[in-house]
Amino acid sequence: MGAGKTSVGRKLSRKLQMNFYDLDSEVERAEGLSVSEIFEAEGEDSFRQKETEMLATLSQKTSPAVISTGGGAVLRRQNREIMETSGEVFYLRADIDTLWNRVRSKKGRPLLDVKDPRAEFHELFMKRKDIYELSPHVVFTDDMSISEVADKIVGMLE
């Protein structure tokens, strides 16, 4: 959350001349509801299942594409397997304080719609960190622009 997955994904897809899909946006389009509305009406487990189904669908497209997943997508082993078998996986890594500064004033983050969002953010980060570190490609983004991160990924792909 706050790593720049969507922004970098869009920029990267243009540089690589590929289609771009934001997993959360694709779930929202298919369901006709926002992620927040899905969380509220059906719960996180239901959203995660929809996320897995959409990831499987997108990864089976015949044209190469850049897919930006939500930060929680990697929590499911099935999602990690889909990602690993369908293409290159990049973890956009940033310091927790950098990430918090990017997301603290943004709306539409259902996992942070709690009494103490800073504490919840820290807990989510710590819970996910080890799984993120399993990624074959880690890009440190703290002091980089969106374009610089996309350029770095292009370089890693070459």
C-alpha positions in Angstrom: 0.0 0.0 0.0 1.5 3.3 -1.1 4.4 1.7 -3.0 3.3 3.1 -6.4 2.2 -0.1 -7.9 -0.6 1.4 -10.1 1.4 4.5 -11.1 4.5 2.6 -11.9 2.5 -0.1 -13.7 0.8 2.4 -16.0 4.2 4.1 -16.8 5.8 0.7 -17.3 3.1 -0.6 -19.6 3.6 2.5 -21.8 7.4 2.0 -21.9 6.9 -1.7 -22.8 4.0 -1.0 -25.1 1.8 -3.5 -23.3 -1.7 -3.5 -21.9 -2.1 -2.4 -18.3 -4.5 -3.9 -15.7 -4.9 -2.7 -12.2 -6.3 -5.7 -10.3 -8.4 -3.7 -7.9 -9.9 -1.7 -10.7 -10.7 -4.8 -12.7 -12.5 -6.4 -9.7 -14.4 -3.1 -9.2 -15.4 -3.1 -12.9 -16.5 -6.7 -12.9 -18.5 -6.3 -9.7 -19.9 -2.9 -10.2 -18.8 -1.9 -6.7 -15.7 -0.2 -5.2 -13.2 -2.2 -3.2 -14.5 -0.5 -0.1 -18.1 -1.4 -1.0 -17.1 -5.0 -1.5 -15.3 -5.1 1.8 -18.3 -3.5 3.6 -21.0 -5.7 1.9 -19.2 -9.0 1.6 -16.1 -8.9 3.7 -12.4 -9.2 3.0 -12.5 -13.0 2.3 -15.0 -12.4 -0.5 -12.9 -9.6 -2.0 -9.8 -11.8 -1.8 -11.6 -14.6 -3.7 -12.7 -12.2 -6.4 -9.2 -10.8 -6.6 -7.8 -14.4 -7.1 -10.4 -15.1 -9.9 -9.6 -11.9 -11.7 -5.8 -12.4 -11.4 -6.2 -15.9 -12.9 -8.3 -14.4 -15.8 -5.9 -11.6 -16.5 -2.8 -13.8 -16.4 -4.3 -16.1 -19.1 -4.7 -13.3 -21.6 -2.6 -14.0 -24.7 -1.1 -10.6 -25.1 1.6 -9.7 -22.6 0.5 -7.2 -20.0 1.6 -5.4 -16.9 -0.7 -6.3 -13.9 -0.6 -4.2 -10.8 -1.9 -6.2 -7.8 -3.2 -4.9 -4.5 -0.8 -5.2 -1.6 -2.8 -8.1 -0.1 -2.8 -10.2 -3.2 0.4 -11.9 -2.3 -1.0 -13.2 1.0 -2.7 -16.1 -0.9 -0.3 -18.8 -2.1 -2.5 -19.4 -5.1 -2.0 -15.7 -6.2 1.8 -16.0 -5.8 1.8 -19.2 -7.9 -0.3 -17.5 -10.6 2.1 -14.5 -10.7 5.2 -16.6 -10.7 4.0 -18.9 -13.5 2.7 -16.2 -15.7 5.5 -13.6 -15.8 8.1 -11.6 -13.9 7.2 -10.4 -10.4 8.5 -7.2 -8.9 8.2 -5.9 -5.4 8.3 -2.2 -5.1 9.9 -1.7 -1.8 9.9 1.5 0.3 10.6 2.4 3.9 7.5 2.1 6.1 7.6 5.8 6.9 7.7 6.7 3.2 4.7 4.4 2.5 2.8 5.8 5.5 3.4 9.4 4.2 2.0 8.4 0.8 -1.2 6.8 2.1 -2.2 8.5 5.3 -4.4 11.1 3.7 -5.9 9.0 1.0 -9.5 7.7 1.1 -10.8 4.4 -0.2 -8.4 2.2 1.7 -10.8 -0.2 3.6 -8.1 -1.9 5.6 -7.1 1.5 7.1 -10.7 2.5 8.0 -10.1 1.8 11.6 -9.6 3.7 14.9 -5.8 3.8 14.7 -4.9 3.6 11.0 -1.1 4.2 11.7 -1.0 1.2 13.9 -3.0 -0.9 11.5 -0.7 0.1 8.6 2.3 -0.9 10.6 0.8 -4.3 11.5 -0.2 -4.9 7.8 3.3 -4.0 6.7 5.0 -6.3 9.2 2.6 -9.2 8.4 3.3 -8.9 4.6 7.0 -7.9 4.6 8.4 -11.5 4.6 6.1 -12.6 1.8 7.0 -9.5 -0.3 10.7 -10.3 0.2 10.2 -13.6 -1.5 9.8 -11.7 -4.8 12.5 -12.5 -7.3 12.9 -8.8 -8.2 13.0 -6.1 -5.5 13.1 -2.4 -6.5 13.8 0.2 -3.8 11.6 3.2 -4.6 12.1 5.6 -1.7 14.0 8.3 -3.6 12.9 7.5 -7.1 10.2 9.0 -9.3 7.6 6.9 -11.0 9.5 7.2 -14.3 12.8 6.2 -12.7 11.2 3.1 -11.1 9.7 2.1 -14.5 13.1 2.6 -16.2 14.8 0.5 -13.6 12.3 -2.3 -14.1 12.8 -2.1 -17.9 16.5 -2.4 -17.3 16.1 -5.4 -15.1 14.0 -7.1 -17.8 16.7 -6.6 -20.5 
